[in-house]
Amino acid sequence: MYHTWMRYFTPNPLHHRLGLVCLGVGLQHGALPTVGPRTLDHHVAIVISAGRGWCTTPDGRRHPVNAPALLWITPDVVHHYGADPETGWDESFVDFTGPAAATYTELGYIEPDRPVVPLADTGPARAAVGRIARAARRGNPLLEVETSAAVHELLVALRRARADTDADGDPVLQALARDAFLPLSVAEHAARHGMTPAELRTAVRRGAGCSPKDYLLGIRLGRAKELLAGTELPVAAVARRVGYDDPAYFSRLFTRRVGTAPIRFRDRQAHNVPGGWSTKIPDPNDPPLVSGWSGA
């Protein structure tokens, strides 16, 4: 016995330019019938929140699926899966496509070579699927845009929910972010984690979708932008704060990667913000207020 609700739709070509478009959404539970073997021309994210089952990979191997878990269905890849007939399972699924799917794959949010992903929590992902289901009501004039936004949200929620990361994210990436401003080579960063450079590259590529060098550079340049926009520190001092002893090299690197020189970036961001620089993350329920601001 099983229960199912699903809805499918066809966004027009203009909505495909949003990057991701939702093609369908469904909520099912119970001893669902076996799916496949079959192939599809789009992606499907299947969130299993309770129960157990199995899936077969294209090489013919059968893998157990135990909730909470995510099943990835990727385009033109044979998939075959089913719920255990004794326990059944609870699933939420979203069919989607669009040019941004390739970028999410490159960044490691979608993993074609990892069809079963253990999850630590399905709550945020199910909430995103719920938003898609509510937007999918017939006659909703904002259906395509609302569901597109929710698919982006779903992919982020699934990335955060992976069971191989802690509550705050990948511990290797956390440590790299903490040490990003130290004058260390990639090999030295790897050694601090008891890893080879190749192992570190694999871990960072999987977690952030880029090389360790690019990950560290992104953090350094992001902090440099903050210092240029929020302080009056000279460019040389900013360079030293983010790990570069040679301010000329820093300026060339910043210009090449950001597209404008540090001084010009500062001029474009020029603001006189009362109260100075803060590293405290604002509380959205109690945001900081600029003294004297009336809201008029």
C-alpha positions, 0 to 999 in steps of 0.5 A: 500500500502506498500514497502518492501526490505529484505534479509536472509542468513545462516551463517556457524557454524564457524561464530556462534562462533562470539557470534551473527550472523545476519540471516536477515535484512529488511526495510519496510514502509506503511500499512504492513500486520499483522504478526502472531500469530507465533513463531520463533526460534531466536531473531528479533529487529524491530525498528519503526521510524514513524507511529503507530500500535499494538502488542499482548503479549502471555497473550492475551493483546493488546498494542499500539505501537507508534513510535519511538519504539522497538519491541522485538521478542524472541525465542519460544514466540508467537508474533502478531503485525501489523501497523495501516492500516490508518497510517502504519509505517516505520520499520527496522528489524534484525533477529539474533541468537547466544550464546551471545544473552543470555548474552545480555539478562542477561545484560538487553540489550534484554528484553523478558518481555518488548516486546514494548520499547519506544525509544528517537531516532532511528537514531543510530539504523537505521544506524546500520541496514543500515550497515547490509543492505549494507553488505548484498549485494550478493557476499560480502565475509565479509558478516557474520563478518560485519553483526555480528559486526553490530548486536553487534552495534545495541544492544548497540545503542538500549540500549542507545536509550531507552526513559526511560534514559536521553541523558547520560544514566540511572540517577540512574547509573550515580549517583551510579558511581559518589558516587562509592568511598564513604564509603556507603552501598547499603542501604545507596545508596538507601536512597540517591535516595529515594528508598528501597534496593530492588527498587535500585537492580531492577533499577540497574539490569535493567540498568546494568544487575548486582547487585548494589554491583557488579556495584559499585565494577566494577567502583572501580576496574576499577579506581584502575587499572587506578591508578595502571597503570598510577600513582606511588601511593602506593597500600595503597593509591590506596585502599583509593582513591577507597574507601577501608581503609584496603589495605590488604582487597583491595589487596585480593579483587583485586586479587580475581576479577582481577586474579592478585595482584595489584603490579603484575598488575602494573608491567605488565602495566608498561609504562612511559607516559610523561605528567602525568595522565589526566582525560580529554577524548581525542577528536578523531578529535584532539588526544593528541600526545606524544612529540617527537613521529615521527610516524616512 
